[in-house]
Amino acid sequence: MKPIIDLFLLCGLLWGGPHGPPPTSAPIEDEVDLSHHMGRYEGCFVMLDAAESRYVRHNPRRCAERFSPCSTFKIPNSLISLETGVLSDADYELKWNGVKGWREITNQDHTLRSAFKHSVVWYYQRAAEMVGKKRMQQWLDRLDYGNRDMSAGLTQFWLGRSLKISADEQVAFLLRLHRGDLALSTRSQRIVKDIMVLSGEGGWVLRGKTGTNADEGRTVLGWFVGYLTNGERTYVFALNIEGRDGATGVRASRICRSILDELLPAYKAAREKDSPSSTSQPAADAAPEAPAGGT
């Protein structure tokens, strides 16, 4: 794998101008073996260097396969809720209804910002109800998000149910968000990009979201999707893992970060120099995600 990664990094040095490389007829696609990061999980990883139009994939066939987005759907759900006006801004608060969830942090009032950070399912279910079925479907269609299937119901369709999206599609969606190219207002996209920020060490800004699907109490699917920016450079990524148990968004984020460290040693060096003792995990990763129905 090393020659492929060396080539990837060399192109970044030679072609890293503010306007990116000259236009090409097709993106550059590299397949790499990252199974040493995946451990006991079946998984895939895709990263796009946006300046180079260069993709790196582990398990390309799986990258094209659709799975439930789980809590990664909080990204489009936030966008839609803001755009329709049911949520006014990142500080819009919804009152907790008193029904206790298994994670204590969810059992309180939340704003959009805190609900995204702590992956609060009830907040986003309430927001979806406020958007309504008709408008939600219209926006899924307009955004061309995955298979756009809401048949499992307005408050459940993204929680291991009918809605499906591939890792490749996640990257395409996030690239459009980063560039402000979604069919949404600049304001809505700016707010969501702001609440997605996880860390900012050494000039590298990491945005992302985890997601977990569960089946009969076992965590069977984990996601971590997002993008890294450093000056004019942008790297958009998506990773998912699957297993009999323990396949969580927490685990997916850790695997993904180890892959990013390998593929982008400048990111690893800057992060370690800036925060040598920091593990910089997403805030929502402080506790495992919901063991029933996904998050």
C-alpha positions in Angstrom: 0.0 0.0 0.0 2.9 2.4 0.7 3.6 3.3 -3.0 0.0 4.2 -3.5 -0.1 6.4 -0.4 3.3 8.0 -1.4 1.8 8.8 -4.8 -1.3 10.3 -3.1 0.9 12.5 -0.9 3.2 13.5 -3.8 0.3 14.7 -5.9 -0.9 16.8 -2.9 2.5 18.5 -2.8 2.8 19.2 -6.5 -0.9 20.1 -7.2 -1.9 21.8 -4.0 -2.5 25.3 -5.4 -5.6 27.3 -4.4 -7.4 26.4 -7.6 -6.6 22.7 -7.6 -5.3 20.6 -10.5 -6.2 21.2 -14.2 -9.5 19.8 -15.2 -9.5 16.1 -15.9 -12.1 13.9 -17.8 -12.5 11.6 -14.8 -11.6 11.5 -11.1 -8.5 9.5 -10.1 -9.4 6.3 -8.2 -7.1 4.3 -6.0 -7.9 1.1 -4.1 -6.0 0.4 -0.9 -6.0 -2.3 1.6 -6.9 -0.9 5.1 -8.0 -4.2 6.6 -5.3 -3.9 9.3 -7.4 -1.0 10.7 -10.8 -2.8 10.5 -10.0 -5.7 12.9 -12.8 -8.1 13.2 -15.3 -5.9 11.4 -16.4 -6.0 7.8 -16.0 -2.4 6.6 -15.3 0.2 4.0 -13.7 3.5 3.7 -13.7 6.2 1.0 -11.8 9.5 1.0 -11.9 12.2 -1.6 -9.1 14.7 -1.9 -11.4 17.5 -3.4 -8.5 19.5 -4.8 -7.1 16.5 -6.8 -10.5 14.8 -7.6 -8.7 11.8 -6.2 -10.6 9.0 -4.4 -9.0 6.4 -2.1 -11.2 3.4 -1.3 -10.9 0.3 0.9 -13.5 -2.3 -0.2 -15.0 -0.3 -3.2 -17.9 -2.7 -3.6 -19.1 -2.1 -0.1 -18.5 1.7 -0.6 -21.3 1.5 -3.2 -23.6 -0.5 -1.0 -26.4 1.3 0.9 -27.0 1.0 4.6 -29.1 2.8 7.1 -27.6 6.2 7.9 -28.6 6.1 11.5 -27.4 9.3 13.3 -25.4 10.5 10.3 -28.9 11.6 9.1 -28.8 14.3 11.7 -26.8 16.3 9.2 -29.6 16.5 6.5 -32.3 16.5 9.3 -30.7 19.6 10.7 -30.5 21.2 7.3 -34.1 20.5 6.5 -35.3 21.7 9.9 -33.5 25.0 9.5 -34.5 25.5 5.9 -38.2 24.9 6.6 -38.0 27.3 9.6 -39.2 24.8 12.3 -35.8 25.4 13.9 -34.6 29.0 13.8 -30.9 28.6 14.6 -28.3 26.4 16.4 -29.6 27.6 19.8 -33.3 26.7 19.1 -34.4 24.8 22.2 -36.9 22.0 22.5 -38.3 20.9 25.9 -37.7 17.4 27.0 -41.0 15.5 27.4 -40.0 13.6 30.6 -39.7 10.2 28.9 -36.3 8.9 30.1 -33.8 7.5 27.6 -31.0 5.2 28.6 -28.3 8.0 28.2 -28.7 10.5 31.0 -27.4 13.4 28.8 -30.5 13.1 26.6 -32.9 13.5 29.5 -33.1 17.2 29.5 -34.0 20.2 27.3 -31.7 20.5 24.2 -30.8 23.0 21.6 -30.0 22.0 18.0 -26.3 22.4 18.8 -26.4 20.2 21.9 -28.7 17.7 20.3 -26.3 17.2 17.4 -23.3 17.0 19.7 -24.9 14.4 22.0 -26.8 12.6 19.3 -30.2 13.2 21.0 -32.8 11.1 19.1 -35.9 12.5 20.6 -34.9 16.1 19.5 -34.6 15.0 15.9 -37.8 13.0 16.0 -39.6 16.0 17.2 -38.1 18.2 14.6 -39.1 15.7 11.9 -42.7 15.8 13.1 -42.6 19.6 12.9 -41.3 19.4 9.3 -44.0 16.9 8.5 -44.1 13.9 6.1 -44.8 15.8 2.9 -42.1 18.4 3.3 -39.6 15.9 4.6 -40.1 13.7 1.5 -39.8 16.8 -0.8 -36.5 17.7 0.8 -35.1 14.1 0.6 -36.0 14.2 -3.1 -34.5 17.6 -3.7 -31.3 16.7 -1.9 -31.2 13.3 -3.6 -30.3 11.7 -0.3 -29.7 7.9 -0.6 -32.8 5.9 -1.6 -35.1 8.7 -0.2 -37.3 6.0 1.3 -39.5 7.2 4.3 -41.8 4.2 4.3 -40.8 3.2 7.8 -42.5 6.3 9.2 -41.7 9.9 9.9 -39.8 9.4 13.2 -38.2 6.1 12.4 -37.1 5.9 8.7 -33.5 6.7 9.3 -33.1 4.5 12.4 -32.0 1.2 10.9 -35.2 1.2 8.8 -36.2 2.2 5.2 -33.8 5.0 4.4 -30.4 3.8 3.0 -27.3 5.5 1.8 -23.9 4.3 0.6 -20.5 5.6 1.8 -19.9 6.9 -1.8 -23.2 8.8 -1.6 -22.3 10.2 1.9 -19.1 11.7 0.5 -20.9 13.2 -2.5 -23.5 14.8 -0.2 -20.9 16.2 2.2 -18.8 17.6 -0.6 -21.9 19.5 -1.8 -22.4 20.7 1.8 -18.8 21.8 2.2 -19.0 23.8 -1.1 -22.4 25.3 -0.3 -23.8 23.6 -3.4 -26.9 22.0 -1.8 -30.3 23.3 -2.8 -30.5 25.1 0.5 -29.8 28.6 1.8 -26.3 29.6 2.5 -27.4 30.3 6.1 -28.7 26.8 6.8 -25.6 25.2 5.4 -23.3 27.5 7.4 -25.1 26.7 10.7 -24.9 23.0 10.1 -21.2 23.1 9.1 -20.6 25.0 12.4 -22.3 22.5 14.6 -20.4 19.7 12.9 -17.0 20.9 14.1 -15.3 18.3 16.3 -11.7 19.6 16.5 -9.4 22.2 15.1 -5.8 21.3 15.9 -2.9 22.7 14.0 -4.9 24.4 11.4 -6.8 21.2 10.5 -10.6 21.4 11.1 -12.4 18.2 11.5 -16.2 18.0 11.0 -18.2 14.8 11.4 -21.0 12.7 12.7 -21.2 9.2 14.1 -24.1 6.7 13.8 -25.0 3.3 15.1 -27.6 0.7 14.2 -28.6 -2.0 16.7 -30.4 -5.3 16.4 -31.9 -7.0 19.4 -29.5 -5.2 21.7 -26.4 -5.8 19.6 -24.7 -2.9 17.9 -24.2 -4.2 14.3 -23.4 -1.2 12.2 -21.3 1.9 12.9 -20.7 5.0 10.8 -18.3 7.9 10.9 -18.7 10.5 8.1 -17.3 14.0 7.7 -14.5 16.1 6.2 -11.1 17.6 7.1 -10.0 21.1 5.9 -6.6 22.7 6.0 -6.3 25.9 4.1 -7.4 25.3 0.6 -7.3 21.5 1.0 -10.4 19.4 1.7 -10.6 15.7 2.4 -14.2 14.2 2.5 -14.6 10.8 4.0 -17.1 8.1 5.0 -16.5 4.8 6.9 -18.8 2.1 8.0 -18.2 -1.1 9.9 -20.5 -4.1 10.4 -20.3 -7.0 12.9 -22.3 -9.2 15.2 -21.8 -6.8 18.1 -19.6 -3.8 19.0 -19.9 -2.1 15.6 -20.7 1.4 16.9 -20.2 4.9 15.7 -17.6 5.2 18.5 -15.6 2.4 17.1 -16.0 3.6 13.5 -14.7 7.1 14.5 -11.6 5.6 16.1 -10.9 3.4 13.1 -11.5 6.3 10.7 -9.1 8.5 12.7 -6.4 5.9 12.6 -6.8 5.7 8.8 -6.7 9.4 8.4 -3.5 9.5 10.4 -2.0 6.9 8.0 -3.1 8.6 4.8 -2.5 12.1 6.0 0.6 12.2 8.1 0.7 16.0 8.1 -2.7 15.9 9.9 -1.4 13.5 12.5 1.8 15.5 13.1 -0.1 18.8 13.4 -2.6 17.3 15.8 0.0 15.7 18.0 2.0 18.9 18.1 -1.0 21.0 19.0 -2.5 18.5 21.5 0.0 15.8 22.3 -2.2 14.2 25.0 -5.6 14.7 23.3 -7.5 11.8 21.8 -10.0 14.3 20.3 -13.0 12.0 20.1 -16.4 13.3 19.1 -18.4 14.5 22.1 -21.2 12.1 21.4 -18.7 9.3 21.7 -18.3 9.8 25.4 -20.9 7.0 25.8 -22.0 4.1 23.7 -25.0 4.8 21.4 -28.5 3.5 21.8 -28.8 -0.4 22.0 -32.2 -0.5 20.4 -33.3 0.7 17.0 -30.1 2.7 16.3 -29.3 6.4 16.6 
